Amino acid sequence: MGSKVKTLCELKKDCLKENLQEYKKLVRDARFVCKKCGRAAKDAERLCKPAPLGS
Ligand SMILES: [Zn+2]
């Protein structure tokens, strides 16, 4: 795996299995939700259409 940032939205299911531990860390303290895909992540750059959680 390289250092290129990939959005969670782009992750395939197979990729998710391989990176489950990393994925857990990214979603555990989620602060953003993707308006397009409905995924949540800690970092906005991990989502294609990030929107802040809460207000
Ligand atoms: Zn998305």
mmCIF file of the protein (N, C-alpha, C, O) and its ligand, coordinates in Angstrom:
data_MODEL
# 
_entry.id   MODEL 
# 
loop_
_entity.id 
_entity.type 
_entity.pdbx_number_of_molecules 
1 polymer     1 
2 non-polymer 1 
# 
_entity_poly.entity_id                      1 
_entity_poly.type                           'polypeptide(L)' 
_entity_poly.nstd_linkage                   no 
_entity_poly.nstd_monomer                   no 
_entity_poly.pdbx_seq_one_letter_code       MGSKVKTLCELKKDCLKENLQEYKKLVRDARFVCKKCGRAAKDAERLCKPAPLGS 
_entity_poly.pdbx_seq_one_letter_code_can   MGSKVKTLCELKKDCLKENLQEYKKLVRDARFVCKKCGRAAKDAERLCKPAPLGS 
_entity_poly.pdbx_strand_id                 A 
# 
loop_
_entity_poly_seq.entity_id 
_entity_poly_seq.num 
_entity_poly_seq.mon_id 
_entity_poly_seq.hetero 
1 1  MET n 
1 2  GLY n 
1 3  SER n 
1 4  LYS n 
1 5  VAL n 
1 6  LYS n 
1 7  THR n 
1 8  LEU n 
1 9  CYS n 
1 10 GLU n 
1 11 LEU n 
1 12 LYS n 
1 13 LYS n 
1 14 ASP n 
1 15 CYS n 
1 16 LEU n 
1 17 LYS n 
1 18 GLU n 
1 19 ASN n 
1 20 LEU n 
1 21 GLN n 
1 22 GLU n 
1 23 TYR n 
1 24 LYS n 
1 25 LYS n 
1 26 LEU n 
1 27 VAL n 
1 28 ARG n 
1 29 ASP n 
1 30 ALA n 
1 31 ARG n 
1 32 PHE n 
1 33 VAL n 
1 34 CYS n 
1 35 LYS n 
1 36 LYS n 
1 37 CYS n 
1 38 GLY n 
1 39 ARG n 
1 40 ALA n 
1 41 ALA n 
1 42 LYS n 
1 43 ASP n 
1 44 ALA n 
1 45 GLU n 
1 46 ARG n 
1 47 LEU n 
1 48 CYS n 
1 49 LYS n 
1 50 PRO n 
1 51 ALA n 
1 52 PRO n 
1 53 LEU n 
1 54 GLY n 
1 55 SER n 
# 
loop_
_struct_asym.id 
_struct_asym.entity_id 
A 1 
B 2 
# 
loop_
_chem_comp.id 
_chem_comp.type 
_chem_comp.mon_nstd_flag 
ALA 'L-peptide linking' y 
ARG 'L-peptide linking' y 
ASN 'L-peptide linking' y 
ASP 'L-peptide linking' y 
CYS 'L-peptide linking' y 
GLN 'L-peptide linking' y 
GLU 'L-peptide linking' y 
GLY 'peptide linking'   y 
LEU 'L-peptide linking' y 
LYS 'L-peptide linking' y 
MET 'L-peptide linking' y 
PHE 'L-peptide linking' y 
PRO 'L-peptide linking' y 
SER 'L-peptide linking' y 
THR 'L-peptide linking' y 
TYR 'L-peptide linking' y 
VAL 'L-peptide linking' y 
ZN  non-polymer         . 
# 
_pdbx_entity_nonpoly.entity_id   2 
_pdbx_entity_nonpoly.name        ? 
_pdbx_entity_nonpoly.comp_id     ZN 
# 
_pdbx_nonpoly_scheme.asym_id         B 
_pdbx_nonpoly_scheme.entity_id       2 
_pdbx_nonpoly_scheme.mon_id          ZN 
_pdbx_nonpoly_scheme.ndb_seq_num     1 
_pdbx_nonpoly_scheme.pdb_seq_num     101 
_pdbx_nonpoly_scheme.auth_seq_num    101 
_pdbx_nonpoly_scheme.pdb_mon_id      ZN 
_pdbx_nonpoly_scheme.auth_mon_id     ZN 
_pdbx_nonpoly_scheme.pdb_strand_id   A 
_pdbx_nonpoly_scheme.pdb_ins_code    . 
# 
loop_
_atom_site.group_PDB 
_atom_site.id 
_atom_site.type_symbol 
_atom_site.label_atom_id 
_atom_site.label_alt_id 
_atom_site.label_comp_id 
_atom_site.label_asym_id 
_atom_site.label_entity_id 
_atom_site.label_seq_id 
_atom_site.pdbx_PDB_ins_code 
_atom_site.Cartn_x 
_atom_site.Cartn_y 
_atom_site.Cartn_z 
_atom_site.occupancy 
_atom_site.B_iso_or_equiv 
_atom_site.pdbx_formal_charge 
_atom_site.auth_seq_id 
_atom_site.auth_comp_id 
_atom_site.auth_asym_id 
_atom_site.auth_atom_id 
_atom_site.pdbx_PDB_model_num 
ATOM   1   N  N  . MET A 1 1  ? 0.824   -1.193 0.000  1.00 0.00 ? 1   MET A N  1 
ATOM   2   C  CA . MET A 1 1  ? 0.000   0.000  0.000  1.00 0.00 ? 1   MET A CA 1 
ATOM   3   C  C  . MET A 1 1  ? 0.865   1.252  0.000  1.00 0.00 ? 1   MET A C  1 
ATOM   4   O  O  . MET A 1 1  ? 1.841   1.330  0.747  1.00 0.00 ? 1   MET A O  1 
ATOM   5   N  N  . GLY A 1 2  ? 0.526   2.212  -0.812 1.00 0.00 ? 2   GLY A N  1 
ATOM   6   C  CA . GLY A 1 2  ? 1.299   3.428  -0.880 1.00 0.00 ? 2   GLY A CA 1 
ATOM   7   C  C  . GLY A 1 2  ? 0.789   4.476  0.093  1.00 0.00 ? 2   GLY A C  1 
ATOM   8   O  O  . GLY A 1 2  ? 0.005   4.176  0.993  1.00 0.00 ? 2   GLY A O  1 
ATOM   9   N  N  . SER A 1 3  ? 1.238   5.694  -0.096 1.00 0.00 ? 3   SER A N  1 
ATOM   10  C  CA . SER A 1 3  ? 0.844   6.762  0.807  1.00 0.00 ? 3   SER A CA 1 
ATOM   11  C  C  . SER A 1 3  ? -0.300  7.577  0.220  1.00 0.00 ? 3   SER A C  1 
ATOM   12  O  O  . SER A 1 3  ? -0.767  8.537  0.833  1.00 0.00 ? 3   SER A O  1 
ATOM   13  N  N  . LYS A 1 4  ? -0.747  7.193  -0.965 1.00 0.00 ? 4   LYS A N  1 
ATOM   14  C  CA . LYS A 1 4  ? -1.811  7.939  -1.619 1.00 0.00 ? 4   LYS A CA 1 
ATOM   15  C  C  . LYS A 1 4  ? -3.102  7.844  -0.795 1.00 0.00 ? 4   LYS A C  1 
ATOM   16  O  O  . LYS A 1 4  ? -3.530  6.755  -0.409 1.00 0.00 ? 4   LYS A O  1 
ATOM   17  N  N  . VAL A 1 5  ? -3.688  8.964  -0.544 1.00 0.00 ? 5   VAL A N  1 
ATOM   18  C  CA . VAL A 1 5  ? -4.934  8.990  0.228  1.00 0.00 ? 5   VAL A CA 1 
ATOM   19  C  C  . VAL A 1 5  ? -6.079  8.537  -0.644 1.00 0.00 ? 5   VAL A C  1 
ATOM   20  O  O  . VAL A 1 5  ? -6.322  9.088  -1.718 1.00 0.00 ? 5   VAL A O  1 
ATOM   21  N  N  . LYS A 1 6  ? -6.772  7.533  -0.171 1.00 0.00 ? 6   LYS A N  1 
ATOM   22  C  CA . LYS A 1 6  ? -7.922  7.042  -0.904 1.00 0.00 ? 6   LYS A CA 1 
ATOM   23  C  C  . LYS A 1 6  ? -9.154  7.286  -0.055 1.00 0.00 ? 6   LYS A C  1 
ATOM   24  O  O  . LYS A 1 6  ? -9.135  7.042  1.152  1.00 0.00 ? 6   LYS A O  1 
ATOM   25  N  N  . THR A 1 7  ? -10.201 7.755  -0.659 1.00 0.00 ? 7   THR A N  1 
ATOM   26  C  CA . THR A 1 7  ? -11.406 8.005  0.122  1.00 0.00 ? 7   THR A CA 1 
ATOM   27  C  C  . THR A 1 7  ? -12.060 6.691  0.503  1.00 0.00 ? 7   THR A C  1 
ATOM   28  O  O  . THR A 1 7  ? -11.951 5.695  -0.212 1.00 0.00 ? 7   THR A O  1 
ATOM   29  N  N  . LEU A 1 8  ? -12.725 6.705  1.615  1.00 0.00 ? 8   LEU A N  1 
ATOM   30  C  CA . LEU A 1 8  ? -13.442 5.511  2.044  1.00 0.00 ? 8   LEU A CA 1 
ATOM   31  C  C  . LEU A 1 8  ? -14.521 5.164  1.036  1.00 0.00 ? 8   LEU A C  1 
ATOM   32  O  O  . LEU A 1 8  ? -14.887 4.000  0.869  1.00 0.00 ? 8   LEU A O  1 
ATOM   33  N  N  . CYS A 1 9  ? -15.017 6.180  0.375  1.00 0.00 ? 9   CYS A N  1 
ATOM   34  C  CA . CYS A 1 9  ? -16.053 5.972  -0.633 1.00 0.00 ? 9   CYS A CA 1 
ATOM   35  C  C  . CYS A 1 9  ? -15.534 5.107  -1.785 1.00 0.00 ? 9   CYS A C  1 
ATOM   36  O  O  . CYS A 1 9  ? -16.297 4.384  -2.427 1.00 0.00 ? 9   CYS A O  1 
ATOM   37  N  N  . GLU A 1 10 ? -14.238 5.192  -2.033 1.00 0.00 ? 10  GLU A N  1 
ATOM   38  C  CA . GLU A 1 10 ? -13.646 4.460  -3.144 1.00 0.00 ? 10  GLU A CA 1 
ATOM   39  C  C  . GLU A 1 10 ? -13.298 3.022  -2.786 1.00 0.00 ? 10  GLU A C  1 
ATOM   40  O  O  . GLU A 1 10 ? -13.103 2.183  -3.665 1.00 0.00 ? 10  GLU A O  1 
ATOM   41  N  N  . LEU A 1 11 ? -13.223 2.748  -1.497 1.00 0.00 ? 11  LEU A N  1 
ATOM   42  C  CA . LEU A 1 11 ? -12.798 1.421  -1.065 1.00 0.00 ? 11  LEU A CA 1 
ATOM   43  C  C  . LEU A 1 11 ? -13.760 0.331  -1.539 1.00 0.00 ? 11  LEU A C  1 
ATOM   44  O  O  . LEU A 1 11 ? -14.978 0.420  -1.384 1.00 0.00 ? 11  LEU A O  1 
ATOM   45  N  N  . LYS A 1 12 ? -13.160 -0.685 -2.116 1.00 0.00 ? 12  LYS A N  1 
ATOM   46  C  CA . LYS A 1 12 ? -13.951 -1.846 -2.507 1.00 0.00 ? 12  LYS A CA 1 
ATOM   47  C  C  . LYS A 1 12 ? -14.129 -2.759 -1.299 1.00 0.00 ? 12  LYS A C  1 
ATOM   48  O  O  . LYS A 1 12 ? -13.420 -2.624 -0.302 1.00 0.00 ? 12  LYS A O  1 
ATOM   49  N  N  . LYS A 1 13 ? -15.047 -3.659 -1.389 1.00 0.00 ? 13  LYS A N  1 
ATOM   50  C  CA . LYS A 1 13 ? -15.280 -4.570 -0.271 1.00 0.00 ? 13  LYS A CA 1 
ATOM   51  C  C  . LYS A 1 13 ? -14.043 -5.394 0.061  1.00 0.00 ? 13  LYS A C  1 
ATOM   52  O  O  . LYS A 1 13 ? -13.707 -5.570 1.232  1.00 0.00 ? 13  LYS A O  1 
ATOM   53  N  N  . ASP A 1 14 ? -13.368 -5.897 -0.959 1.00 0.00 ? 14  ASP A N  1 
ATOM   54  C  CA . ASP A 1 14 ? -12.164 -6.690 -0.732 1.00 0.00 ? 14  ASP A CA 1 
ATOM   55  C  C  . ASP A 1 14 ? -11.103 -5.862 -0.031 1.00 0.00 ? 14  ASP A C  1 
ATOM   56  O  O  . ASP A 1 14 ? -10.416 -6.331 0.876  1.00 0.00 ? 14  ASP A O  1 
ATOM   57  N  N  . CYS A 1 15 ? -10.989 -4.616 -0.478 1.00 0.00 ? 15  CYS A N  1 
ATOM   58  C  CA . CYS A 1 15 ? -10.008 -3.710 0.102  1.00 0.00 ? 15  CYS A CA 1 
ATOM   59  C  C  . CYS A 1 15 ? -10.358 -3.443 1.566  1.00 0.00 ? 15  CYS A C  1 
ATOM   60  O  O  . CYS A 1 15 ? -9.478  -3.308 2.416  1.00 0.00 ? 15  CYS A O  1 
ATOM   61  N  N  . LEU A 1 16 ? -11.612 -3.374 1.830  1.00 0.00 ? 16  LEU A N  1 
ATOM   62  C  CA . LEU A 1 16 ? -12.077 -3.115 3.191  1.00 0.00 ? 16  LEU A CA 1 
ATOM   63  C  C  . LEU A 1 16 ? -11.648 -4.233 4.134  1.00 0.00 ? 16  LEU A C  1 
ATOM   64  O  O  . LEU A 1 16 ? -11.205 -3.974 5.253  1.00 0.00 ? 16  LEU A O  1 
ATOM   65  N  N  . LYS A 1 17 ? -11.778 -5.453 3.686  1.00 0.00 ? 17  LYS A N  1 
ATOM   66  C  CA . LYS A 1 17 ? -11.371 -6.595 4.512  1.00 0.00 ? 17  LYS A CA 1 
ATOM   67  C  C  . LYS A 1 17 ? -9.891  -6.528 4.841  1.00 0.00 ? 17  LYS A C  1 
ATOM   68  O  O  . LYS A 1 17 ? -9.479  -6.771 5.975  1.00 0.00 ? 17  LYS A O  1 
ATOM   69  N  N  . GLU A 1 18 ? -9.102  -6.196 3.834  1.00 0.00 ? 18  GLU A N  1 
ATOM   70  C  CA . GLU A 1 18 ? -7.649  -6.157 4.018  1.00 0.00 ? 18  GLU A CA 1 
ATOM   71  C  C  . GLU A 1 18 ? -7.230  -5.020 4.941  1.00 0.00 ? 18  GLU A C  1 
ATOM   72  O  O  . GLU A 1 18 ? -6.197  -5.100 5.606  1.00 0.00 ? 18  GLU A O  1 
ATOM   73  N  N  . ASN A 1 19 ? -8.030  -3.968 4.977  1.00 0.00 ? 19  ASN A N  1 
ATOM   74  C  CA . ASN A 1 19 ? -7.655  -2.788 5.757  1.00 0.00 ? 19  ASN A CA 1 
ATOM   75  C  C  . ASN A 1 19 ? -8.652  -2.503 6.866  1.00 0.00 ? 19  ASN A C  1 
ATOM   76  O  O  . ASN A 1 19 ? -8.881  -1.352 7.237  1.00 0.00 ? 19  ASN A O  1 
ATOM   77  N  N  . LEU A 1 20 ? -9.235  -3.564 7.384  1.00 0.00 ? 20  LEU A N  1 
ATOM   78  C  CA . LEU A 1 20 ? -10.303 -3.382 8.372  1.00 0.00 ? 20  LEU A CA 1 
ATOM   79  C  C  . LEU A 1 20 ? -9.831  -2.622 9.613  1.00 0.00 ? 20  LEU A C  1 
ATOM   80  O  O  . LEU A 1 20 ? -10.542 -1.760 10.129 1.00 0.00 ? 20  LEU A O  1 
ATOM   81  N  N  . GLN A 1 21 ? -8.637  -2.949 10.082 1.00 0.00 ? 21  GLN A N  1 
ATOM   82  C  CA . GLN A 1 21 ? -8.143  -2.278 11.280 1.00 0.00 ? 21  GLN A CA 1 
ATOM   83  C  C  . GLN A 1 21 ? -7.988  -0.785 11.043 1.00 0.00 ? 21  GLN A C  1 
ATOM   84  O  O  . GLN A 1 21 ? -8.353  0.031  11.889 1.00 0.00 ? 21  GLN A O  1 
ATOM   85  N  N  . GLU A 1 22 ? -7.444  -0.437 9.887  1.00 0.00 ? 22  GLU A N  1 
ATOM   86  C  CA . GLU A 1 22 ? -7.271  0.973  9.554  1.00 0.00 ? 22  GLU A CA 1 
ATOM   87  C  C  . GLU A 1 22 ? -8.627  1.641  9.385  1.00 0.00 ? 22  GLU A C  1 
ATOM   88  O  O  . GLU A 1 22 ? -8.840  2.771  9.822  1.00 0.00 ? 22  GLU A O  1 
ATOM   89  N  N  . TYR A 1 23 ? -9.527  0.928  8.751  1.00 0.00 ? 23  TYR A N  1 
ATOM   90  C  CA . TYR A 1 23 ? -10.867 1.461  8.517  1.00 0.00 ? 23  TYR A CA 1 
ATOM   91  C  C  . TYR A 1 23 ? -11.574 1.753  9.842  1.00 0.00 ? 23  TYR A C  1 
ATOM   92  O  O  . TYR A 1 23 ? -12.238 2.778  9.997  1.00 0.00 ? 23  TYR A O  1 
ATOM   93  N  N  . LYS A 1 24 ? -11.417 0.837  10.785 1.00 0.00 ? 24  LYS A N  1 
ATOM   94  C  CA . LYS A 1 24 ? -12.040 1.028  12.097 1.00 0.00 ? 24  LYS A CA 1 
ATOM   95  C  C  . LYS A 1 24 ? -11.556 2.310  12.755 1.00 0.00 ? 24  LYS A C  1 
ATOM   96  O  O  . LYS A 1 24 ? -12.330 3.064  13.344 1.00 0.00 ? 24  LYS A O  1 
ATOM   97  N  N  . LYS A 1 25 ? -10.252 2.534  12.638 1.00 0.00 ? 25  LYS A N  1 
ATOM   98  C  CA . LYS A 1 25 ? -9.685  3.747  13.241 1.00 0.00 ? 25  LYS A CA 1 
ATOM   99  C  C  . LYS A 1 25 ? -10.260 5.000  12.591 1.00 0.00 ? 25  LYS A C  1 
ATOM   100 O  O  . LYS A 1 25 ? -10.511 6.004  13.257 1.00 0.00 ? 25  LYS A O  1 
ATOM   101 N  N  . LEU A 1 26 ? -10.463 4.920  11.285 1.00 0.00 ? 26  LEU A N  1 
ATOM   102 C  CA . LEU A 1 26 ? -10.945 6.090  10.546 1.00 0.00 ? 26  LEU A CA 1 
ATOM   103 C  C  . LEU A 1 26 ? -12.393 6.420  10.861 1.00 0.00 ? 26  LEU A C  1 
ATOM   104 O  O  . LEU A 1 26 ? -12.790 7.585  10.834 1.00 0.00 ? 26  LEU A O  1 
ATOM   105 N  N  . VAL A 1 27 ? -13.182 5.397  11.159 1.00 0.00 ? 27  VAL A N  1 
ATOM   106 C  CA . VAL A 1 27 ? -14.608 5.636  11.375 1.00 0.00 ? 27  VAL A CA 1 
ATOM   107 C  C  . VAL A 1 27 ? -14.977 5.740  12.852 1.00 0.00 ? 27  VAL A C  1 
ATOM   108 O  O  . VAL A 1 27 ? -16.059 6.214  13.200 1.00 0.00 ? 27  VAL A O  1 
ATOM   109 N  N  . ARG A 1 28 ? -14.064 5.291  13.717 1.00 0.00 ? 28  ARG A N  1 
ATOM   110 C  CA . ARG A 1 28 ? -14.387 5.250  15.145 1.00 0.00 ? 28  ARG A CA 1 
ATOM   111 C  C  . ARG A 1 28 ? -14.745 6.645  15.678 1.00 0.00 ? 28  ARG A C  1 
ATOM   112 O  O  . ARG A 1 28 ? -15.755 6.830  16.355 1.00 0.00 ? 28  ARG A O  1 
ATOM   113 N  N  . ASP A 1 29 ? -13.901 7.600  15.356 1.00 0.00 ? 29  ASP A N  1 
ATOM   114 C  CA . ASP A 1 29 ? -14.121 8.974  15.826 1.00 0.00 ? 29  ASP A CA 1 
ATOM   115 C  C  . ASP A 1 29 ? -14.610 9.847  14.688 1.00 0.00 ? 29  ASP A C  1 
ATOM   116 O  O  . ASP A 1 29 ? -14.156 10.977 14.509 1.00 0.00 ? 29  ASP A O  1 
ATOM   117 N  N  . ALA A 1 30 ? -15.526 9.315  13.936 1.00 0.00 ? 30  ALA A N  1 
ATOM   118 C  CA . ALA A 1 30 ? -16.008 10.011 12.743 1.00 0.00 ? 30  ALA A CA 1 
ATOM   119 C  C  . ALA A 1 30 ? -16.543 11.399 13.072 1.00 0.00 ? 30  ALA A C  1 
ATOM   120 O  O  . ALA A 1 30 ? -17.326 11.587 14.003 1.00 0.00 ? 30  ALA A O  1 
ATOM   121 N  N  . ARG A 1 31 ? -16.100 12.348 12.288 1.00 0.00 ? 31  ARG A N  1 
ATOM   122 C  CA . ARG A 1 31 ? -16.582 13.726 12.449 1.00 0.00 ? 31  ARG A CA 1 
ATOM   123 C  C  . ARG A 1 31 ? -17.273 14.221 11.180 1.00 0.00 ? 31  ARG A C  1 
ATOM   124 O  O  . ARG A 1 31 ? -17.896 15.283 11.163 1.00 0.00 ? 31  ARG A O  1 
ATOM   125 N  N  . PHE A 1 32 ? -17.148 13.433 10.134 1.00 0.00 ? 32  PHE A N  1 
ATOM   126 C  CA . PHE A 1 32 ? -17.759 13.840 8.866  1.00 0.00 ? 32  PHE A CA 1 
ATOM   127 C  C  . PHE A 1 32 ? -18.548 12.688 8.281  1.00 0.00 ? 32  PHE A C  1 
ATOM   128 O  O  . PHE A 1 32 ? -18.228 11.521 8.506  1.00 0.00 ? 32  PHE A O  1 
ATOM   129 N  N  . VAL A 1 33 ? -19.570 13.022 7.538  1.00 0.00 ? 33  VAL A N  1 
ATOM   130 C  CA . VAL A 1 33 ? -20.359 12.018 6.844  1.00 0.00 ? 33  VAL A CA 1 
ATOM   131 C  C  . VAL A 1 33 ? -20.390 12.402 5.373  1.00 0.00 ? 33  VAL A C  1 
ATOM   132 O  O  . VAL A 1 33 ? -20.404 13.585 5.035  1.00 0.00 ? 33  VAL A O  1 
ATOM   133 N  N  . CYS A 1 34 ? -20.402 11.406 4.502  1.00 0.00 ? 34  CYS A N  1 
ATOM   134 C  CA . CYS A 1 34 ? -20.450 11.693 3.080  1.00 0.00 ? 34  CYS A CA 1 
ATOM   135 C  C  . CYS A 1 34 ? -21.902 11.859 2.649  1.00 0.00 ? 34  CYS A C  1 
ATOM   136 O  O  . CYS A 1 34 ? -22.739 10.976 2.839  1.00 0.00 ? 34  CYS A O  1 
ATOM   137 N  N  . LYS A 1 35 ? -22.167 13.016 2.065  1.00 0.00 ? 35  LYS A N  1 
ATOM   138 C  CA . LYS A 1 35 ? -23.546 13.312 1.650  1.00 0.00 ? 35  LYS A CA 1 
ATOM   139 C  C  . LYS A 1 35 ? -23.973 12.450 0.477  1.00 0.00 ? 35  LYS A C  1 
ATOM   140 O  O  . LYS A 1 35 ? -25.163 12.254 0.235  1.00 0.00 ? 35  LYS A O  1 
ATOM   141 N  N  . LYS A 1 36 ? -22.990 11.937 -0.246 1.00 0.00 ? 36  LYS A N  1 
ATOM   142 C  CA . LYS A 1 36 ? -23.286 11.151 -1.435 1.00 0.00 ? 36  LYS A CA 1 
ATOM   143 C  C  . LYS A 1 36 ? -23.411 9.669  -1.123 1.00 0.00 ? 36  LYS A C  1 
ATOM   144 O  O  . LYS A 1 36 ? -24.317 8.996  -1.616 1.00 0.00 ? 36  LYS A O  1 
ATOM   145 N  N  . CYS A 1 37 ? -22.488 9.158  -0.293 1.00 0.00 ? 37  CYS A N  1 
ATOM   146 C  CA . CYS A 1 37 ? -22.415 7.704  -0.063 1.00 0.00 ? 37  CYS A CA 1 
ATOM   147 C  C  . CYS A 1 37 ? -22.936 7.280  1.308  1.00 0.00 ? 37  CYS A C  1 
ATOM   148 O  O  . CYS A 1 37 ? -23.252 6.110  1.522  1.00 0.00 ? 37  CYS A O  1 
ATOM   149 N  N  . GLY A 1 38 ? -23.024 8.230  2.230  1.00 0.00 ? 38  GLY A N  1 
ATOM   150 C  CA . GLY A 1 38 ? -23.503 7.896  3.555  1.00 0.00 ? 38  GLY A CA 1 
ATOM   151 C  C  . GLY A 1 38 ? -22.458 7.298  4.459  1.00 0.00 ? 38  GLY A C  1 
ATOM   152 O  O  . GLY A 1 38 ? -22.774 6.836  5.555  1.00 0.00 ? 38  GLY A O  1 
ATOM   153 N  N  . ARG A 1 39 ? -21.212 7.299  4.015  1.00 0.00 ? 39  ARG A N  1 
ATOM   154 C  CA . ARG A 1 39 ? -20.138 6.782  4.854  1.00 0.00 ? 39  ARG A CA 1 
ATOM   155 C  C  . ARG A 1 39 ? -19.662 7.864  5.818  1.00 0.00 ? 39  ARG A C  1 
ATOM   156 O  O  . ARG A 1 39 ? -19.831 9.059  5.574  1.00 0.00 ? 39  ARG A O  1 
ATOM   157 N  N  . ALA A 1 40 ? -19.067 7.416  6.912  1.00 0.00 ? 40  ALA A N  1 
ATOM   158 C  CA . ALA A 1 40 ? -18.555 8.359  7.895  1.00 0.00 ? 40  ALA A CA 1 
ATOM   159 C  C  . ALA A 1 40 ? -17.055 8.172  8.040  1.00 0.00 ? 40  ALA A C  1 
ATOM   160 O  O  . ALA A 1 40 ? -16.535 7.070  7.860  1.00 0.00 ? 40  ALA A O  1 
ATOM   161 N  N  . ALA A 1 41 ? -16.360 9.262  8.367  1.00 0.00 ? 41  ALA A N  1 
ATOM   162 C  CA . ALA A 1 41 ? -14.915 9.196  8.534  1.00 0.00 ? 41  ALA A CA 1 
ATOM   163 C  C  . ALA A 1 41 ? -14.438 10.308 9.455  1.00 0.00 ? 41  ALA A C  1 
ATOM   164 O  O  . ALA A 1 41 ? -15.108 11.320 9.659  1.00 0.00 ? 41  ALA A O  1 
ATOM   165 N  N  . LYS A 1 42 ? -13.253 10.075 10.001 1.00 0.00 ? 42  LYS A N  1 
ATOM   166 C  CA . LYS A 1 42 ? -12.664 11.057 10.893 1.00 0.00 ? 42  LYS A CA 1 
ATOM   167 C  C  . LYS A 1 42 ? -12.138 12.258 10.111 1.00 0.00 ? 42  LYS A C  1 
ATOM   168 O  O  . LYS A 1 42 ? -12.220 13.397 10.572 1.00 0.00 ? 42  LYS A O  1 
ATOM   169 N  N  . ASP A 1 43 ? -11.602 11.991 8.936  1.00 0.00 ? 43  ASP A N  1 
ATOM   170 C  CA . ASP A 1 43 ? -11.011 13.049 8.119  1.00 0.00 ? 43  ASP A CA 1 
ATOM   171 C  C  . ASP A 1 43 ? -11.878 13.337 6.897  1.00 0.00 ? 43  ASP A C  1 
ATOM   172 O  O  . ASP A 1 43 ? -12.291 12.422 6.185  1.00 0.00 ? 43  ASP A O  1 
ATOM   173 N  N  . ALA A 1 44 ? -12.143 14.604 6.667  1.00 0.00 ? 44  ALA A N  1 
ATOM   174 C  CA . ALA A 1 44 ? -12.996 15.007 5.553  1.00 0.00 ? 44  ALA A CA 1 
ATOM   175 C  C  . ALA A 1 44 ? -12.410 14.565 4.219  1.00 0.00 ? 44  ALA A C  1 
ATOM   176 O  O  . ALA A 1 44 ? -13.147 14.264 3.279  1.00 0.00 ? 44  ALA A O  1 
ATOM   177 N  N  . GLU A 1 45 ? -11.082 14.528 4.139  1.00 0.00 ? 45  GLU A N  1 
ATOM   178 C  CA . GLU A 1 45 ? -10.450 14.184 2.868  1.00 0.00 ? 45  GLU A CA 1 
ATOM   179 C  C  . GLU A 1 45 ? -10.667 12.720 2.490  1.00 0.00 ? 45  GLU A C  1 
ATOM   180 O  O  . GLU A 1 45 ? -10.351 12.306 1.375  1.00 0.00 ? 45  GLU A O  1 
ATOM   181 N  N  . ARG A 1 46 ? -11.205 11.946 3.422  1.00 0.00 ? 46  ARG A N  1 
ATOM   182 C  CA . ARG A 1 46 ? -11.489 10.545 3.153  1.00 0.00 ? 46  ARG A CA 1 
ATOM   183 C  C  . ARG A 1 46 ? -12.858 10.337 2.543  1.00 0.00 ? 46  ARG A C  1 
ATOM   184 O  O  . ARG A 1 46 ? -13.243 9.211  2.231  1.00 0.00 ? 46  ARG A O  1 
ATOM   185 N  N  . LEU A 1 47 ? -13.596 11.426 2.374  1.00 0.00 ? 47  LEU A N  1 
ATOM   186 C  CA . LEU A 1 47 ? -14.938 11.325 1.813  1.00 0.00 ? 47  LEU A CA 1 
ATOM   187 C  C  . LEU A 1 47 ? -15.032 12.170 0.550  1.00 0.00 ? 47  LEU A C  1 
ATOM   188 O  O  . LEU A 1 47 ? -14.345 13.183 0.424  1.00 0.00 ? 47  LEU A O  1 
ATOM   189 N  N  . CYS A 1 48 ? -15.882 11.755 -0.385 1.00 0.00 ? 48  CYS A N  1 
ATOM   190 C  CA . CYS A 1 48 ? -15.975 12.508 -1.646 1.00 0.00 ? 48  CYS A CA 1 
ATOM   191 C  C  . CYS A 1 48 ? -16.868 13.736 -1.487 1.00 0.00 ? 48  CYS A C  1 
ATOM   192 O  O  . CYS A 1 48 ? -16.649 14.757 -2.138 1.00 0.00 ? 48  CYS A O  1 
ATOM   193 N  N  . LYS A 1 49 ? -17.881 13.635 -0.614 1.00 0.00 ? 49  LYS A N  1 
ATOM   194 C  CA . LYS A 1 49 ? -18.771 14.782 -0.366 1.00 0.00 ? 49  LYS A CA 1 
ATOM   195 C  C  . LYS A 1 49 ? -18.940 14.970 1.138  1.00 0.00 ? 49  LYS A C  1 
ATOM   196 O  O  . LYS A 1 49 ? -20.026 14.747 1.673  1.00 0.00 ? 49  LYS A O  1 
ATOM   197 N  N  . PRO A 1 50 ? -17.879 15.376 1.815  1.00 0.00 ? 50  PRO A N  1 
ATOM   198 C  CA . PRO A 1 50 ? -17.918 15.453 3.277  1.00 0.00 ? 50  PRO A CA 1 
ATOM   199 C  C  . PRO A 1 50 ? -18.826 16.545 3.812  1.00 0.00 ? 50  PRO A C  1 
ATOM   200 O  O  . PRO A 1 50 ? -18.901 17.643 3.261  1.00 0.00 ? 50  PRO A O  1 
ATOM   201 N  N  . ALA A 1 51 ? -19.508 16.221 4.888  1.00 0.00 ? 51  ALA A N  1 
ATOM   202 C  CA . ALA A 1 51 ? -20.315 17.194 5.613  1.00 0.00 ? 51  ALA A CA 1 
ATOM   203 C  C  . ALA A 1 51 ? -20.080 16.941 7.100  1.00 0.00 ? 51  ALA A C  1 
ATOM   204 O  O  . ALA A 1 51 ? -20.055 15.788 7.529  1.00 0.00 ? 51  ALA A O  1 
ATOM   205 N  N  . PRO A 1 52 ? -19.909 17.989 7.884  1.00 0.00 ? 52  PRO A N  1 
ATOM   206 C  CA . PRO A 1 52 ? -19.640 17.822 9.314  1.00 0.00 ? 52  PRO A CA 1 
ATOM   207 C  C  . PRO A 1 52 ? -20.783 17.124 10.038 1.00 0.00 ? 52  PRO A C  1 
ATOM   208 O  O  . PRO A 1 52 ? -21.958 17.386 9.780  1.00 0.00 ? 52  PRO A O  1 
ATOM   209 N  N  . LEU A 1 53 ? -20.411 16.228 10.951 1.00 0.00 ? 53  LEU A N  1 
ATOM   210 C  CA . LEU A 1 53 ? -21.416 15.585 11.786 1.00 0.00 ? 53  LEU A CA 1 
ATOM   211 C  C  . LEU A 1 53 ? -21.749 16.522 12.931 1.00 0.00 ? 53  LEU A C  1 
ATOM   212 O  O  . LEU A 1 53 ? -20.907 17.312 13.357 1.00 0.00 ? 53  LEU A O  1 
ATOM   213 N  N  . GLY A 1 54 ? -22.965 16.440 13.426 1.00 0.00 ? 54  GLY A N  1 
ATOM   214 C  CA . GLY A 1 54 ? -23.349 17.308 14.525 1.00 0.00 ? 54  GLY A CA 1 
ATOM   215 C  C  . GLY A 1 54 ? -23.460 18.747 14.061 1.00 0.00 ? 54  GLY A C  1 
ATOM   216 O  O  . GLY A 1 54 ? -23.555 19.022 12.864 1.00 0.00 ? 54  GLY A O  1 
ATOM   217 N  N  . SER A 1 55 ? -23.447 19.652 15.010 1.00 0.00 ? 55  SER A N  1 
ATOM   218 C  CA . SER A 1 55 ? -23.555 21.060 14.637 1.00 0.00 ? 55  SER A CA 1 
ATOM   219 C  C  . SER A 1 55 ? -22.825 21.939 15.624 1.00 0.00 ? 55  SER A C  1 
ATOM   220 O  O  . SER A 1 55 ? -22.808 23.160 15.470 1.00 0.00 ? 55  SER A O  1 
HETATM 221 ZN ZN . ZN  B 2 .  ? -18.695 9.518  -0.763 1.00 0.00 2 101 ZN  A ZN 1 
# 
